[in-house]
Amino acid sequence: MARYCGLPRVYRNLYLHSRLSLSVLLQPRTSPISVGKSLYSPFSDRFMGANSPNSAYVKFKNYDSYFHCRAQSLRFSTLSNSKSDDDNNNGKRNEGPLTWIDVYLPKKVQPYARLARLDKPIGTWLLAWPCFWSITLAADPGSLPDVKMLVLFGSGALLLRGAGCTINDLLDRDIDTKVERTRLRPVASGSLTPFQGLCFLGFQLLLGLGILLQLNNFSQILGASSLILVFSYPLMKRVTFWPQAYLGLTFNWGALLGWAAVRGSLDPSIVLPLYVSGVFWTLVYDTIYAHQDKDDDLKVGVKSTALRFGDSTKEWISGFGIACISNLALSGYNAHIGWPYYAFLTAAAGHLAWQIGTVNLSCRADCNKKFVSNKWFGGIVFSGILFGRLFSL
């Protein structure tokens, strides 16, 4: 730096500005002001002294705002160009931070994996838990649940959830482009064409059919009938403020199907309260989830319980939570389940109360956090049914 001190001020400024621009381009995450000061502060100390009223620091500090604006401009320009280049790549990665999909899967497969939400397993858990509850309730007193059925239904939940997401993205591709959270989904962003999505849907349904055919005849008919709900659910937010209730009917079908797969029939006194409890549970977590998109939903013109309830959301979902726990207790009582079930059910009620009491409905991140935590609610109820069945008389 010392060899530049004898240059006229205009050349010194030009030198500093060029170094700052180069540093910002090479390290875009570095604070522009910190970069600028690191460049000219040593110069001021060596050349004129930091405390001198005529020091280089005093002379150059007026350039802070200029350096800041220029550096930000260079940075955003670089990032914008980088984004444009990425958008022109056929194998682009469209949303969020890096996931295992980006690391382990070929680029041509990645859009399909995102279409099935394989990087977001919470939906699979929420679909699988009612199946696992029902299968475990259907076990004989003092016995463990059928492991084969658990595996089949777990695989089926993964496939059916992926198929449901594919149907949703195909039907909502025009809406998704107008919503901040969904505008980069594979079909909406153009990573996949609607025809490619439709072919992928056929592949998922074919695999799901292979699982369904391994169940008894009654379960096959009951399972196939759920497709009516799966295909019609994405349309509900266009016609009613209660699409979350319709999702509850869809996502908790496994509460009926799991029992039927083990017993070959239905016991309404046990499976209907279990099914209803799942519907109310869905109304709790999906209403919280819907608050993430309420502003965009208003602009687009789609409906949700988040918009229907507004400022009264916590009162509504508190009632749904009470109905959920009450129906779970009734189902366990009718199944003559052991006392550990009720201990775990108390813990599950505490988890619901924590969600509802602490969620910040104006914060998207907190809504998503509380929504994702429902996998633990499902796990607590499952543990209660498992231990309760082992201690049944």
N, C-alpha and C positions, 0 to 999 in steps of 0.2 A: 504493500500500500504506500510505503514511503516514497517510492519512485514516482508516484503520481501527484505528490503534494505540490510540485512546482508548476503544474499545469494550470492554465486559466480555469476559473470556476466553471465556465460553461462545459469544458471538457471533463472536469471532475464529475459534474452532474450527469453528463452523458454516460460516463463510465459506470457510476453507481446505478443509474437507471437500467443499463444493459445487464449488469450483474443481477439486479433484483428480478428482472423479467426472466432471465435464464433460470434462476433458482426456483421461481414460481412454476415455470413450465416443467422443470425436472422433479419438483416436490410439491405437487398441487395441494397437499393437505397441510402444508406449513402455513402458519399465520403470516399474511403479507407484511404486517407491521413489524413482527418479530424478525422477519427476514431482512427488512429494510434497515432496522436499527442495528442488527448484527453487522451490516455492511459498513455503515458510516460512523457508528459509535467508536470503534477502535481508531478510526482515522482522526476523530476529534480529539481523543485522548492524546495521541502521539503528536499531532500537528500543532494544535493551539491550546490544548488543555481543556478538560471538560468544564472547568469552572470559569473560564474566560467568557466575558460578555460577548466577545466577538468570535467565540469558538465556532468550529465547523458544525458542531451539533446545533448551536443556536441558529446558525445560518440555514442549516438543512432541515430543521424541525418543521418549517413551514411547508416543506414538500411532503410531509407525512400523508396528508389527505390525498395529494396527487398520486403518490406511490400506492396508497391503499386502493384507490379507485382503479388505477391502471392495472395493478396486480390482480384484483378481483375480475376485471374485464378479461385479462389474459387467461385466468384460471377457468372462468365459466365458458369462455370460447373454446378452450382446450377440451373441457368436459363435454360440451355440446357436440363438438366434432367427433369425439370418441363415441358418444352415444349414437350419433348418426351412422358412424361406421359399423357399430354393433348391430343396429337395426337393419342394415343391409346384408347381414350375414344370415344364411339359411339356417344355421345351427345356433342361433342366438339364444341367450338365456334371458328371459323376459322379466322375472320378478324376484325381488328380495335378495338377501345375501346368499352366498354359496351354500349349497346343500349337498347331500350325498349323491343326488342325481347328477349334479355337475361334475362330481369327482369320478364316479364309477361307471356311469352309463354312456354309451356312444351318443354323439350329438343328434343323430337322426331319431334316437329313441326318446331323448329328453322331453320334447314337447308332449309326447303321449303320456309319459310318466307324470308330468305336471297336470295334464288334463284329468288324470285319474286321482290327483292330489296325493300321490304316493309320498311326497315330502311333507305332508301334513296329516299324520295318522289319527288326529283327534276324532275326525268324522268316523273312521273305522271303529274306534273304541266306543263311541256313542251308539253306533249301530249294533255292535257285538254284545255289549253288556246285557241288554234285555234278553237276548238269546241265551247267554250264559246263566242268567238268573233262572229262566224257565227250565232249562235242562237240569240244573242243579236241584230245583224244587221237585222235579219229576223223578229224581232218584229215590230208591227205597230208603226208608229210615235206617240210619246207621251206616249208609253206603256212600261212596264217592260218586260223583257224576260220571257219566259215560264219556271217557276221554276221546273216543272216536268222534262222537257228536260235537264235542267242544272244538275239535280241530276242523271238522267239516263246516261248522257254523262260523268259526273264525275266518276261514278262507272265503266262505260265502259273503261275509260282511265286507271283506276287503274288495271283492269283485263287485258286489251290488252297490257299495258306496261309490266306487269308481264309475260304474255305469250311470248312477244317478247324477254324478258331477258332469259326466259327458253330456247327458240329456239336458241338464241345466244350462251348460255353456252353449250348446247348439241353439236352444230356444231363446236364450238371453243375450246372444252375441251383440245385438244392437244396443241393448241396455248396458251391458258390461263396459262398452267403450266410453260411456258417459259417467261411470262411477270410478272414483280414484282408486279404490282398493282392488277393482276387478278389471281395469282397462288393459292390463298386460297379460290376461289369461290367454292361453294358446290360440283359441279360435278368434277371440275378439281382437287380438293383436295381429293376426294373420300368420302366425307361426304354423298353424294347421288350417287347411281349408275345411269347410263344412262337410265335404264328401269324405275327407280323411277322418274326420271326427265320427262320421256315421259308420264308416268301416270299422273303426276301433270299437265303437259301441257294439256292433254285431259280434266282434271277437270276444268282448267281455261277457255278453249275454250267452254266448255259446259255452264258455267255460263255466258260467254259473249254472247252465242247464246240466252240465256234467255232474255238478255237485248235487243238484236237486234230484236227479234220477237215482241217487244212492239212498234216498229216503223212502218211507212207505208211501203207498198210493194216496192216502188221505193228506199227508204232508205235501206231496207233489202238487195236488190241487190247491191247497191252502197257500203254498209258496208262490205258485204261478199267479194267483189272484192278486198278490201284492204288487205286481207290475203295473196294474191300473193306477195305483197310488203313486208309484215311482214316476211314471210318464206324465201324470197330470199335475204333480206338485209344483213344478216350475211356473205353471200358468196361474196359480192361486194368487200370487201377489199382484196380479193385474185386476182381480175381481173382488178381493176381500181384504179387510184389514187383519184377518186371522190366518195368514199362511203358516204361522208357527204352529197352530193347532193341527193343520193338515199335515205338516211335517211330523208332528208327534204321532199321528195315525200311521204314517209311513215308516218312520224310524223304529217304532216299537212293535212292528208286526212279528218280530222274532219272539216276543213274549208269548204269543199264541203258537207259533211254529215250533219252537223248541220243545214245549210240552208234547205237542202232537207227534213230533219225530220220535220221542221216547215211548210214549204211551199209546200212540195210534188213534187217539181221540182227544177231546177237550173236556176239562172239568171247569165249567163256568165259574164256580165259587172260588176257584184259585186263580185261573188265568185271566179272567176279566178284570178283577181288581189290580192284578199285576200289570196288565196292559194299560189300564186307566192311569195308574201311577206313573208309567213311562210317558204317557201323553202330557201329564201335568209337569213332569220333570223337563220335558222338551220345551214346554211353554216358558219355563224359568230360564234355561240356559240360552235358548234361541232368541228370546226377547232381549236379553243382555247383549247377545251377539249383534242383533239388529240395530242397536243403538250406535254401532260403529258407522253405519251407512245412512242414518236418518236424514242428514242434510242433503246427501246426493239423491236419496229416494224421493225427497220432496221436489227436487228439481226435475227428476226423470218422470215422476208421476206414478211410482209403484207404491204399494201399501205394505204395512207391517204392524205388528202389535206395538212396536216402539213408538210409532206415530200415533197409533190408536190410544195408547195409555198416556203418553206425554209425561207430564210432571207427576202423574199418579202411578208410574211404573212400579215403584218399590212396593206400594200397597197391593197392586195386582199380583205381582210375582210372589209376594209373601203368602197370599192366599193359595196360589198354585203350589207353593212349597209345602204348605200344611196339608193340602189335598193329596200330594204325592206321598208324603210320609204316612198319612192315614190309610191310604189304599195299600201301601206296602205292608203295613201292620195287619190289615184285614186279610190279605193274601196269605201271609205267614201263619196267622191264626187258623184259617181254614185248612191249611196244609199240615196242621199239628206240628209245627216246627219247634225246635228246642229253644231254651232261654238265651243262648249266645246270640241268636238272631236279633233280639230286641236290644241287646247291648250295642251291637254294631249299628243297628238302626238309629239309636240315639246319637251315635257319632256321626252318622250320615246326616241327620237332622241338623247337628251343629255345623257341619260343613255347608249345608244350604244356607243356614242363618248367617254364616260368615260371608258367603258370596253376596247375599242380598244386602246385608248391613253395611259392607265396606266398599261395594262397587261404586266407582265414580262414573256415572252414565254419560258424562260430558267428555270423558277421556277414552279415546279409542284403544290405547294400549292397555288400560286397566280393564275395559270391557273384554278384550281378547284374552287377557290373563285369567279373568274369572271364568270365562267360557271354557278355556282349555282345562282348567282345574276340575271340570266335571268328570274327567276320566277317573279321578280319585274317588268321587262320589260313587260312581258305578262299581269301582273296585271294593269299596267299603261294604256296599250292599251285597255284592257277590260273596265276600268273605263271611258276612253274617249268615247268608243262606247256606253256605258250605258247612260252617261249624254248627249252625242250627240243625241242619239235616243229620249231621253225624251224631248229635245229641238228642235226636228225636226218639220218642218212645213208640 
